[in-house]
Every structure is written in C-alpha cells, then in structure tokens.
Amino acid sequence: MKINAILFGATGMVGEGVLHEALKHSNVESVIVIGRRPCNVKHQKLKELLHNDFFDYSAIQDQLKGYNACYFCLGVTSIGKDEKEYTRLSYDLTMQAANVLSRLNTEMTFCYVSGAGTDSTEKGRSMWARVKGKTENDLMKLPFKSAYAFRPGYIKPTKGLKNAFTAAKVMGVLYPVLEVLFRKYVCTLEELGLAMINVTENGYPKKILECQDIRLARTGASRSV
C-alpha cells in the first residue's frame, strides 16, 4: 500500500523525527504537515498547511480528505498546569483533530504518541497519566480503520535533526548504557517513526505499543508476535 499521511507536531522533536522517516520511506507517497508555523523542511512529498486554531478545523476540513494515516506527535508538558488546562491542551486538542479525521477518512490508521506510564484505568494518582489514558481509550472508540497508542519513555534523537531537546541530546551519548539497563523504557526516534509506518502498512497485535513493541513493529516483525 502507499501511505498518504497527515502529521501533527513537525516542529517538535518527535514530529520532526517521524516526518524525517516518512519522507525517506519508499511506501510513503505524500505527507501533509498541519502546524501553526512552518517546519522548514522542503521535499517533493511534503505539503504544509498552516492553521492556527487546533480546536476548529472547519476552514480546512476539505483539505484533510483522502488520507490513510495520521501521525499525531503533538504534546505538552503537564508541569505548571492544573488538570483542567492540561486536559484541554492534551485530551481536547487531540480528540478534536481525531473526531474530524475519523469522519473524513474511514480507512485511516491513527498513530498517537502517548508516553510510558500512561494510566489506562484513568483512576491513578498521576494527573497527566490519567489524562493520557483517557485520550488513548477514547481514540480507540472512534471509527478509524485502526488506532494505536505509542508509549515511548526516553527517545534517542535522530542525528542531524534540529529540534531535539538539549537534555535528550546529552542522554543520547549514554544510549548504549540505557539500552542495556532500561531497555523496556527507551527507543530511538528512528525506531518510533518506522514503527508508525509499519503499523500503518501491516497492523500490530496490540493497540498500545510500549518500547519493546516499537522495536518489533519498526521492521514488520509484529506479524510474528
């Protein structure tokens, strides 16, 4: 199959890395990036659509039809935010996009970047984990072809990309050690991007992918799980 993908979050570290892998991949035919500001990437497969209001897509919804993948890499920190604000910027923002896309593209696979430690019960003590859990749960109920939640912990940045956090770059030097000691909680940005592409093509037995699943899914090894 040829993938025509919508990508959110291309100006962040994760979105930039996923976009990098998508543009390189032979089975990705086109990518449209939805963002408030340009991602400053030029490629024959890439189209950008600047849009300021991520809670209202009525002005651009006709341009969101005909896609079979969405790679949703937007995210905000919960630090300094109460539950109401974090819910609006994490849950509400994600679900607004997903509701529109599920209505316009019934053959779409929706890939959501969540995080290690997310609480699927929605009842734990950690506020951010409950909100992420509710987001995951409600995404799975929408009429997409498939929806998956990716739960990376530490992500090693892709060399040469611009938007990696300084701390992530510093820790990247220690990645061989982290991979040995904390393998369940680490992956590379390349693995995450390839996992999303391969899940779009081949599916995966689990709807929630932890780091070990991300490594399997990146090569299509999911079919043997």
Contacts in CASP RR format, 6 or more apart in sequence:
PFRMAT RR
TARGET T0000
AUTHOR 0000-0000-0000
METHOD contacts of the structure
MODEL  1
MKINAILFGATGMVGEGVLHEALKHSNVESVIVIGRRPCNVKHQKLKELL
HNDFFDYSAIQDQLKGYNACYFCLGVTSIGKDEKEYTRLSYDLTMQAANV
LSRLNTEMTFCYVSGAGTDSTEKGRSMWARVKGKTENDLMKLPFKSAYAF
RPGYIKPTKGLKNAFTAAKVMGVLYPVLEVLFRKYVCTLEELGLAMINVT
ENGYPKKILECQDIRLARTGASRSV
1 27 0 8 1.000
1 68 0 8 1.000
1 200 0 8 1.000
1 201 0 8 1.000
2 27 0 8 1.000
2 28 0 8 1.000
2 29 0 8 1.000
3 22 0 8 1.000
3 25 0 8 1.000
3 27 0 8 1.000
3 28 0 8 1.000
3 29 0 8 1.000
3 68 0 8 1.000
3 69 0 8 1.000
3 197 0 8 1.000
3 200 0 8 1.000
3 201 0 8 1.000
4 28 0 8 1.000
4 29 0 8 1.000
4 30 0 8 1.000
4 31 0 8 1.000
4 66 0 8 1.000
4 67 0 8 1.000
4 68 0 8 1.000
4 69 0 8 1.000
5 22 0 8 1.000
5 28 0 8 1.000
5 30 0 8 1.000
5 31 0 8 1.000
5 32 0 8 1.000
5 67 0 8 1.000
5 68 0 8 1.000
5 69 0 8 1.000
5 70 0 8 1.000
5 71 0 8 1.000
5 200 0 8 1.000
6 31 0 8 1.000
6 32 0 8 1.000
6 34 0 8 1.000
6 64 0 8 1.000
6 67 0 8 1.000
6 69 0 8 1.000
6 70 0 8 1.000
6 71 0 8 1.000
6 101 0 8 1.000
7 15 0 8 1.000
7 18 0 8 1.000
7 19 0 8 1.000
7 22 0 8 1.000
7 31 0 8 1.000
7 32 0 8 1.000
7 33 0 8 1.000
7 34 0 8 1.000
7 70 0 8 1.000
7 71 0 8 1.000
7 73 0 8 1.000
8 15 0 8 1.000
8 33 0 8 1.000
8 34 0 8 1.000
8 35 0 8 1.000
8 70 0 8 1.000
8 71 0 8 1.000
8 72 0 8 1.000
8 73 0 8 1.000
8 74 0 8 1.000
8 97 0 8 1.000
9 15 0 8 1.000
9 16 0 8 1.000
9 33 0 8 1.000
9 34 0 8 1.000
9 35 0 8 1.000
9 72 0 8 1.000
9 73 0 8 1.000
9 74 0 8 1.000
9 75 0 8 1.000
10 16 0 8 1.000
10 19 0 8 1.000
10 33 0 8 1.000
10 35 0 8 1.000
10 39 0 8 1.000
10 41 0 8 1.000
10 73 0 8 1.000
11 35 0 8 1.000
11 37 0 8 1.000
11 39 0 8 1.000
11 163 0 8 1.000
12 73 0 8 1.000
12 163 0 8 1.000
13 155 0 8 1.000
13 157 0 8 1.000
13 161 0 8 1.000
13 163 0 8 1.000
13 164 0 8 1.000
13 165 0 8 1.000
13 168 0 8 1.000
13 189 0 8 1.000
14 73 0 8 1.000
14 113 0 8 1.000
14 155 0 8 1.000
14 189 0 8 1.000
14 192 0 8 1.000
15 71 0 8 1.000
15 73 0 8 1.000
15 113 0 8 1.000
15 163 0 8 1.000
16 39 0 8 1.000
16 41 0 8 1.000
16 161 0 8 1.000
16 162 0 8 1.000
16 163 0 8 1.000
17 158 0 8 1.000
17 161 0 8 1.000
17 189 0 8 1.000
17 190 0 8 1.000
17 192 0 8 1.000
17 193 0 8 1.000
18 71 0 8 1.000
18 73 0 8 1.000
18 189 0 8 1.000
18 192 0 8 1.000
18 193 0 8 1.000
18 196 0 8 1.000
19 31 0 8 1.000
19 33 0 8 1.000
19 39 0 8 1.000
19 41 0 8 1.000
19 46 0 8 1.000
19 71 0 8 1.000
20 158 0 8 1.000
20 161 0 8 1.000
21 190 0 8 1.000
21 193 0 8 1.000
21 194 0 8 1.000
21 196 0 8 1.000
21 197 0 8 1.000
22 28 0 8 1.000
22 31 0 8 1.000
22 45 0 8 1.000
22 71 0 8 1.000
22 193 0 8 1.000
22 197 0 8 1.000
23 31 0 8 1.000
23 41 0 8 1.000
23 43 0 8 1.000
23 45 0 8 1.000
23 46 0 8 1.000
25 194 0 8 1.000
25 197 0 8 1.000
27 197 0 8 1.000
27 201 0 8 1.000
28 45 0 8 1.000
28 197 0 8 1.000
29 45 0 8 1.000
30 45 0 8 1.000
30 46 0 8 1.000
30 47 0 8 1.000
31 45 0 8 1.000
31 46 0 8 1.000
31 47 0 8 1.000
32 46 0 8 1.000
32 47 0 8 1.000
32 48 0 8 1.000
32 49 0 8 1.000
32 63 0 8 1.000
32 64 0 8 1.000
32 67 0 8 1.000
33 39 0 8 1.000
33 41 0 8 1.000
33 46 0 8 1.000
33 47 0 8 1.000
33 48 0 8 1.000
33 49 0 8 1.000
34 49 0 8 1.000
34 51 0 8 1.000
34 60 0 8 1.000
34 97 0 8 1.000
35 48 0 8 1.000
35 49 0 8 1.000
35 50 0 8 1.000
35 51 0 8 1.000
36 50 0 8 1.000
36 51 0 8 1.000
36 52 0 8 1.000
36 54 0 8 1.000
37 50 0 8 1.000
38 48 0 8 1.000
38 50 0 8 1.000
39 48 0 8 1.000
40 162 0 8 1.000
49 60 0 8 1.000
49 63 0 8 1.000
51 57 0 8 1.000
51 59 0 8 1.000
51 60 0 8 1.000
54 74 0 8 1.000
54 93 0 8 1.000
54 96 0 8 1.000
54 97 0 8 1.000
55 92 0 8 1.000
55 93 0 8 1.000
55 96 0 8 1.000
56 96 0 8 1.000
57 64 0 8 1.000
57 96 0 8 1.000
57 97 0 8 1.000
57 100 0 8 1.000
61 100 0 8 1.000
61 104 0 8 1.000
64 100 0 8 1.000
64 101 0 8 1.000
64 104 0 8 1.000
64 105 0 8 1.000
65 104 0 8 1.000
65 105 0 8 1.000
66 104 0 8 1.000
66 105 0 8 1.000
67 101 0 8 1.000
67 105 0 8 1.000
67 108 0 8 1.000
68 105 0 8 1.000
68 107 0 8 1.000
68 108 0 8 1.000
68 109 0 8 1.000
68 145 0 8 1.000
68 200 0 8 1.000
69 108 0 8 1.000
69 109 0 8 1.000
69 110 0 8 1.000
69 111 0 8 1.000
69 196 0 8 1.000
69 200 0 8 1.000
70 97 0 8 1.000
70 98 0 8 1.000
70 101 0 8 1.000
70 105 0 8 1.000
70 108 0 8 1.000
70 109 0 8 1.000
70 110 0 8 1.000
70 111 0 8 1.000
71 111 0 8 1.000
71 193 0 8 1.000
71 196 0 8 1.000
72 94 0 8 1.000
72 97 0 8 1.000
72 98 0 8 1.000
72 110 0 8 1.000
72 111 0 8 1.000
72 112 0 8 1.000
72 113 0 8 1.000
73 113 0 8 1.000
74 93 0 8 1.000
74 94 0 8 1.000
75 89 0 8 1.000
75 90 0 8 1.000
75 113 0 8 1.000
76 86 0 8 1.000
76 89 0 8 1.000
76 90 0 8 1.000
78 86 0 8 1.000
78 90 0 8 1.000
78 127 0 8 1.000
78 128 0 8 1.000
78 131 0 8 1.000
81 89 0 8 1.000
83 127 0 8 1.000
83 131 0 8 1.000
86 127 0 8 1.000
86 128 0 8 1.000
86 131 0 8 1.000
87 131 0 8 1.000
90 128 0 8 1.000
90 131 0 8 1.000
90 132 0 8 1.000
90 135 0 8 1.000
91 131 0 8 1.000
91 134 0 8 1.000
91 135 0 8 1.000
91 138 0 8 1.000
94 112 0 8 1.000
94 135 0 8 1.000
94 139 0 8 1.000
95 135 0 8 1.000
95 138 0 8 1.000
95 139 0 8 1.000
98 110 0 8 1.000
98 112 0 8 1.000
98 139 0 8 1.000
98 142 0 8 1.000
98 144 0 8 1.000
98 147 0 8 1.000
99 142 0 8 1.000
101 108 0 8 1.000
101 110 0 8 1.000
101 144 0 8 1.000
102 108 0 8 1.000
102 110 0 8 1.000
102 142 0 8 1.000
102 143 0 8 1.000
102 144 0 8 1.000
103 143 0 8 1.000
105 144 0 8 1.000
106 143 0 8 1.000
106 144 0 8 1.000
106 145 0 8 1.000
107 145 0 8 1.000
108 144 0 8 1.000
108 145 0 8 1.000
109 144 0 8 1.000
109 145 0 8 1.000
109 146 0 8 1.000
109 147 0 8 1.000
109 148 0 8 1.000
109 199 0 8 1.000
109 200 0 8 1.000
109 203 0 8 1.000
110 139 0 8 1.000
110 142 0 8 1.000
110 144 0 8 1.000
110 146 0 8 1.000
110 147 0 8 1.000
110 148 0 8 1.000
111 147 0 8 1.000
111 148 0 8 1.000
111 150 0 8 1.000
111 196 0 8 1.000
111 199 0 8 1.000
111 200 0 8 1.000
112 135 0 8 1.000
112 136 0 8 1.000
112 139 0 8 1.000
112 147 0 8 1.000
112 148 0 8 1.000
112 149 0 8 1.000
112 150 0 8 1.000
113 150 0 8 1.000
113 152 0 8 1.000
113 192 0 8 1.000
114 132 0 8 1.000
114 133 0 8 1.000
114 135 0 8 1.000
114 136 0 8 1.000
114 149 0 8 1.000
114 150 0 8 1.000
114 151 0 8 1.000
114 208 0 8 1.000
115 132 0 8 1.000
115 150 0 8 1.000
115 151 0 8 1.000
115 152 0 8 1.000
115 153 0 8 1.000
116 151 0 8 1.000
116 152 0 8 1.000
116 153 0 8 1.000
116 185 0 8 1.000
116 210 0 8 1.000
116 211 0 8 1.000
117 126 0 8 1.000
117 129 0 8 1.000
117 151 0 8 1.000
118 129 0 8 1.000
118 132 0 8 1.000
118 133 0 8 1.000
118 136 0 8 1.000
118 149 0 8 1.000
118 151 0 8 1.000
119 126 0 8 1.000
119 129 0 8 1.000
119 130 0 8 1.000
119 132 0 8 1.000
119 133 0 8 1.000
120 133 0 8 1.000
120 136 0 8 1.000
120 137 0 8 1.000
120 208 0 8 1.000
122 130 0 8 1.000
122 133 0 8 1.000
122 134 0 8 1.000
122 137 0 8 1.000
123 130 0 8 1.000
124 130 0 8 1.000
136 149 0 8 1.000
136 208 0 8 1.000
139 147 0 8 1.000
139 149 0 8 1.000
140 147 0 8 1.000
140 149 0 8 1.000
140 207 0 8 1.000
146 199 0 8 1.000
146 203 0 8 1.000
146 207 0 8 1.000
147 207 0 8 1.000
148 196 0 8 1.000
148 199 0 8 1.000
148 204 0 8 1.000
148 207 0 8 1.000
148 208 0 8 1.000
148 209 0 8 1.000
149 207 0 8 1.000
149 208 0 8 1.000
149 209 0 8 1.000
150 192 0 8 1.000
150 195 0 8 1.000
150 196 0 8 1.000
150 209 0 8 1.000
150 214 0 8 1.000
151 208 0 8 1.000
151 209 0 8 1.000
151 210 0 8 1.000
151 211 0 8 1.000
152 186 0 8 1.000
152 187 0 8 1.000
152 192 0 8 1.000
152 211 0 8 1.000
152 214 0 8 1.000
153 185 0 8 1.000
153 186 0 8 1.000
153 187 0 8 1.000
153 211 0 8 1.000
154 168 0 8 1.000
154 171 0 8 1.000
154 178 0 8 1.000
154 182 0 8 1.000
154 185 0 8 1.000
154 186 0 8 1.000
154 187 0 8 1.000
155 168 0 8 1.000
155 186 0 8 1.000
155 187 0 8 1.000
155 188 0 8 1.000
155 189 0 8 1.000
155 192 0 8 1.000
156 168 0 8 1.000
156 171 0 8 1.000
156 172 0 8 1.000
156 175 0 8 1.000
156 186 0 8 1.000
156 187 0 8 1.000
156 188 0 8 1.000
156 189 0 8 1.000
157 164 0 8 1.000
157 165 0 8 1.000
157 168 0 8 1.000
157 169 0 8 1.000
157 172 0 8 1.000
157 189 0 8 1.000
158 164 0 8 1.000
158 188 0 8 1.000
158 189 0 8 1.000
158 190 0 8 1.000
161 189 0 8 1.000
171 178 0 8 1.000
172 178 0 8 1.000
175 186 0 8 1.000
175 188 0 8 1.000
178 186 0 8 1.000
179 186 0 8 1.000
183 211 0 8 1.000
183 212 0 8 1.000
184 210 0 8 1.000
184 211 0 8 1.000
184 212 0 8 1.000
185 211 0 8 1.000
186 211 0 8 1.000
187 211 0 8 1.000
187 214 0 8 1.000
187 215 0 8 1.000
190 218 0 8 1.000
191 214 0 8 1.000
191 215 0 8 1.000
191 218 0 8 1.000
192 214 0 8 1.000
192 218 0 8 1.000
193 218 0 8 1.000
194 217 0 8 1.000
194 218 0 8 1.000
194 219 0 8 1.000
195 209 0 8 1.000
195 213 0 8 1.000
195 214 0 8 1.000
195 215 0 8 1.000
195 217 0 8 1.000
195 218 0 8 1.000
198 217 0 8 1.000
198 218 0 8 1.000
198 219 0 8 1.000
198 220 0 8 1.000
198 222 0 8 1.000
199 209 0 8 1.000
199 217 0 8 1.000
199 222 0 8 1.000
201 220 0 8 1.000
202 220 0 8 1.000
202 222 0 8 1.000
202 223 0 8 1.000
203 222 0 8 1.000
204 213 0 8 1.000
204 217 0 8 1.000
204 222 0 8 1.000
204 225 0 8 1.000
205 222 0 8 1.000
205 225 0 8 1.000
206 213 0 8 1.000
206 225 0 8 1.000
209 217 0 8 1.000
213 222 0 8 1.000
213 225 0 8 1.000
216 222 0 8 1.000
216 225 0 8 1.000
END
